[in-house]
Amino acid sequence: MSVYENQGNQGSLRDRVRNAIFWRSGSQIVAQLIAWTSTFLVIRMLDPADYGLFAMATIVIVFLSLLEGYGFASSLIQRERITKLEIRQVFGMLILLNVALGAIQFAVAPLAAAYFREPEVTNLLRVQVLLFLTTPFIALPFALLSRELEYRKQALASLAGSICGAITALVLAWNGFGVWTLVYAPIVMFTVRAILMTYAARSLVWPSFSFKGTGALVGFGGAMTVTQFFWFLQSQSDVFIGGRAFDAYSLGLYTTALFLVQILVAKFVPPLNDVAFSAYSRMHREGSAIAPAFAGAVRMIMIIALPFYLGLAITAEPLVTAVLGEQWLEIIPLVQLLALAMPFMTLQILFAPATNAQGRPWIDLRVHIAGALIMGCAFLIGVNYGIEGMARMWLIAFPLLTAVTMALSMPVIGIRLGELLGAILPGLAASLAMAALVMALDMALPPLSPFARLATLGFAGMACYALLLLIFARPMVTELWGFIVKREPVLT
């Protein structure tokens, strides 16, 4: 049976969601451990200016990739039934879109370089055109496999791609390729992933360039594409504004600090959201209430995110000194500020899968329109106070955006404010108590090397947090443990 055929009731949704989460998030953990090891080693070998140049090129790629067609592919996940013709039509859309986007990027590269006043950006962008050629061979199999909650094959393909990308990055950085290390490694990673994903899903079909009858697919995908445009304005306005105002070195400091604090929200939460979207979509098709599952997902993710971010803010100094090296000490205050804003970002992005799964992508669109206005205005103010001013704006703007998201999304999901706070508060209380105890320990410690100080504070924080949860939130711990051993899954 092919991945796009309805498999009826084979296996319970509960077990399939549990397996999907473990494969999607578990493989992501392994892949990211590999990527982190490689990335931190590469950061030690490269200069902040390399990351600044790369960020300037990346903003163009991110903007154009809004149109690369993932929204059209995602429509295959949300629909109750799909046909072979629809799959071929989506594949045709993906090919046409990405070839056109590659040509556009090649043409506009000199204009981007002129805007940022960095000639090297032209060459970076023209080589990175190759990324668009891999997209059709990742987006389509991703949708087909996700539709059936089949994440094992995706996980293996992603893991293989991460390993190949990490090896490429280390070899190139060691041999002095500088910023080109950051260009070639993703190309290798996505190429490997595209080949393996296409093989896993058996999705290499003959594309159809006749799009008759695709109105529903285009409508859903188009709504998601418009939403992604405003997400771009929201998420990239800092680099767009800062890239013009700061030099490559300063921008590299800011973007590297942002990379560190967004490790969890950018690398681990999206895979869980992928599974959540598939599960919510199936629940919606079956007429089941989504609110309890959404509360469970918030509880599960925030219990991990809150101590991570508070701990990161506390240990920023020994972490940067020990892991990145002395050339990066200037990012310590940036990491401390940005880490405190990340819990709001983590919560905010959890809403979209639940509203999109109910065929309401316009909710997410309104959220991102608000985000584009809020974040854009904040960074226009913050840029006048340097890169630290940009970081401070996150602490003002993202709580406001999270409040807007809650107001727009909660009525659609069917969850009340008390239920949402009930899912968040146990982890928040334990995290705040843990942070206070770790800060007290840090002040009491004798002088230690950065590695020893980081290890001491890290182990103390984890032990303290686990003990606090066992004492004051035992039911939540029991729930998560039950999920792990197949007793009481969170997303059901």
N, C-alpha and C positions, 0 to 999 in steps of 0.2 A: 504494500500500500504506500502511495507517495505521501510526502509530507503535507500536501495541501488538501488531501481528501479528509473528509470528516471521519474521525475515528470513534465517534459515538461515545460510549461510556466505558471504554477500555481504561481501567484504572480509575480510581477516584480523583476528583479534582484536588482534594487535599494532598494526596501523596504526590501528584504531579507538580503541584506548586512547591511543595517542600523540596522535591528533587531539583526542580528548576532553580530555586533559590540557592541550594547548595552548589550546584554546578556553576551557575552564573556568578555568584558572589565568591564561592570557594576558589574557582579557577582565577577569578579576578584578583584575589589575594595573592595567589602564587605568582600570577603574571606581574602584579605590581611589585612584589618583593624583588623579582628579577629586574623590573624596570627601575625601581628605586635604587637598587645597588648600582646599576649602570649609570643612572642619572646623577647620583651623588658623586660618583667617581669622575664622571664627565664634567660636572660643575667645578670640581677641584682643578681640572686641567684647562678649563676655558676661562675667558675673561667676561666680566659683566657686560662689556660692550658687545660681545658676540650674542648674548641673549637679548640685548636691546635691538640689534639689527634683525634678529629672528622674529621678535615680537612685531616689528614694523611690517615685515613680509606676511606674517601670520594673519594680521587683521584683514588683509585683502583676500586671503584664502578663505577665512571664516565667512566673510561677507558673501563671496560667490558661492560657497557651499550651501548657503541658504536655499539655493535653487537646484541642488544636485539631485533632488528627487526622493529623499528618505520619507517625506510626507506621503508621496504616492505609494511607496512600498508599504508604509505603515497602514495604509487603508486596507491592505489585504489581511492584516491582523484583526482589525475591528469588525470586518464584514462577517455575516453569518455563514455565507457560502461564497466560494470563488470558483471560477472555471479556468481551464487551461488557456483559453483565449485571453482572459483578463491578465493572467500571469505573463503571457507573451507581450501584451500591450504595455504593461508596467515596465517590462524589460526594455522595450523599444523606447519608452519615454526616458528611462534612465540613460540609455546610450546617447540619444539625441541631446539631452540636457547637458550631460557631462562633457561631451566633445565640444559643444558650443561654449561651455564655461571655461574649458581649457584654452580655447582660442581667444576668448575675451581676456583672460588673465595674461596671456602672452602679450597681447596688444597694449594693455593698460599698465604693464610693469614700469615703463619709464615715467609715467605720470605719478605713480605711487612713490617712486624714488625721488622725484622732484618735490613732492609734498613734504616728505620727511627729511629732505636735503641729505640723502644718503645714496650715492650712485650704485653701491653694491646691491641694493634692494632689487634693482632690475634683474640681475643675474639670478638672484635667489628665487624670485617669483617665476622666472621662465623655466627653471629646472623643476620647480614644484608643480608645474602643470601635470606631471606624471601622476600625481595623486588622484586627479579627477578620473583618470582612465581605470582606476581600480574600483571606483564607487559602484558601478552597476553590478559588479561581481561580488560585492559585499552586501549591498542594500537588499537585493532580491532574496538571496538565501537567508539573510537575517530575518526577513519578514515571514518567509515560509516556515522556517524552523521555530520561530517565536510563536507563530499561530498555534502550534501544537505543543507549546511549552517544552520543546526539545532543545535544551541548552547544553547538553553534554558535548555534542559535536561542535557547537559554536565555541564552547570553552576550550576544547583541544586546539581548534584553529587559531583562536586568539592567543593561546599560550605559546604555540609554535611561532606565531608572528612576533610576539614579544621577545622571545629568546633570540630570534634572528635579528630583530631591531637592536637589542641590547648589545649583541656581539658586534654588529656593525658600528654602533656608536663608540664603543670602547676602542676598537681598532683604529677608527678614524681620528678620535681625539688623541690617542697615544701617538699617532703619526703626524700630528700638527695640522689637521684640516680645519681647525677653528670653527667658525660658524657653519661651515659646510657639513660638519658632523651632525648638526641639528636638522639639516635638510635631507641628507641621504638616508639616515636611520629610519625616519617614518616611511619613506618610500619603500624601503625593503620590508618593513613590518607590514604595511598594508598590502603589498603585492603577495606576500606569503599568505596572509589571511584571506585574500580574495580567492586565491587558487584553492585553498583547503575548504573554505566555506562553500564555494561553488560545487566542489566534489561531494561534500557532505550532504548538501540539500538536493543534489542531482538537478540543479536549477539551470543548467546550460541548455536553454531552449532557443529556438529560432525566434528572434524578436519580431514583433508585429508593429509596423508603423502606420497601421490603420487604427484610428482611435475612436471609431464609431461606437457609441454605447458606453463610453467611459465617463459619463458625466458625474456619476456618484463618486468614482475613484478620484477624479480630478477635483471635485468639490471638497472632499475631505482632505485630500493632499494639499490642495490650494490653500485651504484655511490654515493648515499646519505650517505651510510655507510662509504665509503672511505673518503668522505668529512668530516664526523663527526670525523674520526680518526685525521685528521689534525686540526680540531677544538679543539679536546682534547689537542693536542700538543700546540696549541695557547693559550688556556684558562687555562690549568692546569700546564703549565711549571713553573709558579711562585711558586706554592705549592710544586711541585716535586723538584725544585732546593732549595727553601727556607726550605722545611721540613728536608732536609739533613743538611743544614748549621745552622739553628736556632733551639733553644729548643722549646718545646711545648708552653710555655708561649709567647714567641716572635711571633711565627707563629700564635697563637690565636689572638694576637693584630692585626696583618696584615690582617688575613682573616675576622675578625669582622669589621674592617674599610672598607674592600672591600664589605662585605655584606651590610653595611649601604648605601654606595654610589651607589650600583647596584640595589637598591630596585626598582627603576623605570624601568631601562633597562632590568632587569632580571625577574620582576614579572608582569609588565603591557604591555611592548612592545611585548613579545612573543605571548600573546593571540591575540593582534591586527594583528600580522604577520600571525597567523593561519587563521584568517578571510581573510586577504589580499591574502594569497596563494589560498584559495578556490575561492575567487572572481576573481583573476587574471587568474586562471585556466579556469574558466567558460568564461571569456572574450576571452581568447586565443582560446578556442574551437569554440566560436561564431565569431571569426575573428575581434574582436574589438581592438582598440589601447589601450595599457596598460599605455603609458607614462602619459596622463593626470591624470589617477587614481593614479599613483605612485607619481606624484607631489603633488596631494591632500593629500595623506597619509603622505608624508614627512612634509608638511605644518602643518597638524593637530597634528602630534606627536611632532615636534620640538617646536611648540608654547607652549607646556606643559613642554617638557624636559629642554629646555634652562633656563627658570627662576628657575626651580626646582634645577638644579645642581649649578648654580651660587649662589642661595640662600643658598644651603647646605654648600658651601665653606665659605660663610660669617658667617653663624650661627653655625659652627661646635663646637665652644667652649661651648656656652650655651646649645646646643643640647646634646652633650655628657655628660656634667655635670649634666643636669637636668634629662635626660631620662635613661642613663646607670649607672651613679654613679661614684664616685671618683676613683674606682679601674680601670676605663677605660680611664683616662685622657691622657694616653700616645698615644692614637690613634688620638687625635685632629689634629696634623700636617699631619697624614696619610690621614684622611678624607678630609682635605683641598686640598691636592695634587691630590688625586684620583678623587674628584668631578669635577675638571677642565678637566679631561680626558674623562669623561663619555659622554659629547655631541658628541664626535667623535665616540665613541662606539655605541651610539644610532643610529646615522645616518648610520654607516657602516652595521649594521645588517638588515636594511630595504631593502637592495638590493636583498638579496637571494630569498625571495618569488616571486619577479617579474621575475627573471631569471629561477628559478626552474619551475614555472608555464608554461613557454614556452618550457618545455622539454629540458632545457639547464643546468642540474645540474653540468656539468663540469666547468662552470664559477665559481660557488661557490667553487668547489674543488680547482681551481687555487688560488682563494682568500685565502682559508685556508692554502694552502701550503705556500703562501707568509706570512700569519699570523704566522704560526708555526716558520718560519725562523726569522722573525722580532722580535716577542715577546720572543722567546727562546734566541736569542743572546742578547737582551736587558736585560733579567733577569740574564743571566750569568755575565753580567757586573755589574748590580745593586746589586747583592747579596754581592759583596765585600764592599758595603757601608751600610750594615745593612738593616733593614726593611724600613727605610725612603728612602734609595737608590732604593729599589724595587719599591716603590710608584712613585718616580721621573721618572722611566723608562716608566711608562704609558703615561706620558706627552710627551715623545719623540716618542715612538713606535706607539701609536695608531693613531695619525694624519697621519703618514706615511702609515699605513695599510689602513686607510680610503681613502687616495689618490689612492692607488693601486686598491682598490675595485671600486672606481668610474671609473677609466680608463678601467677596464675590463667589467664592468656591463652596463654602460650608453649606449654604442652603441647597445647592445642587447635590452635594454628596449626602446630605441628610444627617450631618453630625452637629451636635450642639457644642457651644463653647465650653461648657462644663466637662463634657466628655473628652474634648481635645486637651484641655488643661489637665485632666485626670491622667491622660496618657503621657504627658510631658513632666509633670511635677515630681514624681518619685526620682527619676533620673536627674532632674535639675537640682533637687535638694541634696541628693547624695554627692553630686559633682561639686556643688558649692562647698559642702563640708570637707570634701577631699582636698579641694584647692586651698582652703584655709589651713588645713593640717600640713600640707606639703610646703606651703610658704613659710610656716613656722619652722618646719624642719630645715628648710634651706637657710634660714637666718641662724639656726643653731649649729650648722655644720662647720667643721674646721676647714681651712683652705684645702681644696682638692683639685686634681686635674680636671679639665672639662669632661673627659670621658667618665671619670669616676663620679663626678657630681651628677652628670646626666643619668647614669645608671642607678645611682642611689635614689634620686628623686623619682625616676620612672618606676622602679620597683616598689618604692614606698607608696606612690600614688595608686598603682594598680591594686596593691594589697588592701590599702585603705578603702578604696572604692568598692571592691568586692565585699569587704566586711560590712560596710555601711548598707549595701543593698541586701545582704543576707539578714541584717538586723531589722531594717526599717521597710524593706520592700520585698519580703520573701515571696509573696504571691506572684510578683512580676518575674522574679528569678525562676520560680517553679514553672511559670508559663513558658519562658524561653527554654528552660531545660526540657520541658515536655515537647516543645517544637523540635529540638535537636534529636530526641529519641523517639519521634513519631507518635507522640501522645496527643498533643493539642496544638496543632499548627496555628500560627498567627494569621496567615492569609487564607481564610476559608470563607 
